[in-house]
């Protein structure tokens, strides 16, 4: 009988198009392992919403393959399980977090000392960070030429089906990962909105391609319409691969005979923004904590815990901002256009550091992705690679009027304003009698914008 291989699942919680799992299954019996490693640098352990999703995703995966759950440092746990099982090989998918490279190196060295073959695979991204370079051989720092280079390289490989596999007999026990909230149970809204797992990911992708892709190019910024894919959490947890999404989108475009070309290309560019974020993170691992443009370290930020708390609770007095923050708390996600608006409000209207917003999103988002989250916050703050200029300050009233013209999004998440007429829904303070239950504006936007630009001038180098 062949000795078993150990498959270490990470953010690749699927069986189809999983290069590591396919390779392990080809070698013989497989032992599946997931490790909750909270001993990572920088306090980047998974937040509450991520843990809820992870619990559901692991449950879904366990219906397809028995999976051993363990807590602890990944290198130590893997060494223990290898000894306990006599597994002769370890297979896993590469990670790109700033600490992942050192961890993977340690694991490989441990395996070599024990005579265990160690195999690392790609699959979380379409293109490994080393494979896309500019004409000088350097990593891209601007998204548009990066995306052009990706398109010029041709469509990525086609996805592969789930393999047949044999479960290895073992008597390993699982740890209680304790991922779910207890009291209060704040996850009710997430249970209503999501179906974590590989099957849920593919059902959502099919529905998006069939029903919403046709309107994606023109409608994706509309907060009141269902034109976005909502696949980010499934992609983040690896329940679906970017190759599967790319291939399915190309197939839908081909079937439509050109009718979906504009929307399809736009959607694929959004997939490549995720790629760009991870390429930046890989080449500049300080991205989650420090501004890419070092002069922004001198920005005169304000330490204002009370204002931060109002922003977190969706009590700013700006309807589109409050709707977004409440959607986030209830569902674990927020419309992408609104993410930019609420981020701009925190950073520029309140002068609170972007890292505070990044950390709140990290705790509240089911798609709390260290690459996309850090790159997007730095983009809004103006301090990232290829970032929006700092002097571009989103006006929350105009953003609401443009992307939620009838106030449907606001009224869904801010019940205090459901009786407000369309003309006043994004500026209720102009009503003869403003709603008493809704908070007053924290700050007048025109004043806040001027204050932000004055603060911007204090940076020595721009």
SULHU-V203261 format. One line per field, one symbol per residue. ss: DSSP state (A for helix, B for strand, O for the rest). phi: phi as a letter, one per 40 degrees, with the letter a starting at -180 (. if undefined). Layout:
# SULHU-V203261
ss->???
phi->???
This chain:
# SULHU-V203261
ss->OOOOBBBBBOOOOOOOOOAAAAAAAAAOBBBBBBBBOOOOAAAOOOOAAAAAAAAAAAAAAAOOOOBBBBBOOAAAAAAAAAAAAOOOBBBBBOOOOOOAAAAAAAAAAAAAAAOOBBBBBOOOOOOOOOOOOOOOOOOOOOAAAAAAAAAAOOOOOOOOOOOOOBBOOOOOOOOOOOOOOOOOOOOAAAAAAOOOOAAAAAAAAAAAAAAAAAAAAAAOOOOOOOOOOOOAAAAAOOOOOAAAAAAAAAAAAAAOOOOOAAAAAAAAAAAAAAAAAAAAAAAOOOOOOOOOOAAAAAOOOOOOAAAAAAAAAOOOOOAAAAAAAAAAAAAOOOOAAAAAAAAAAAAAAOOOOAAAAAAAAAAAOOOOOAAAAAAAAAAAAOOOOOOOOOOOOOOAAAAAAAAOOOOAAAAAAOAAAOOOOAAAOOOAAAOOOOOOOOOOOOOOAAAAAAAAAAAAAOOOOO
phi->.cccbbbccbcacabcfbdcccccccchcbbcbbbcbccbcgfccdcccccccddccccccccbacbcbbbhcdccccccccccbgcbabbaccbbcdccccccccccccccccgbcbbbbchcbcbcdccbbcccgbccbbcdcccccccccgccdccbccccabcccabcbccccfcccbbccccdcccccbbchcccccccccccccbbddbcdcbcccccbcbccfcdcccccgcaccccccccccccccccghcbdcccccccccccccdcdccccccbccdcbbcccccccccccbcadccdcccdcgbcgbdcccccccddccbgaadcccdccccccccbcbgcddcccdcccdccccbcbccccccccccccgbccfccddccbcccccccccbaccgcccccbbccbccccdcbcbaccccdbcdcccccdcaccdccccccccccccccbb
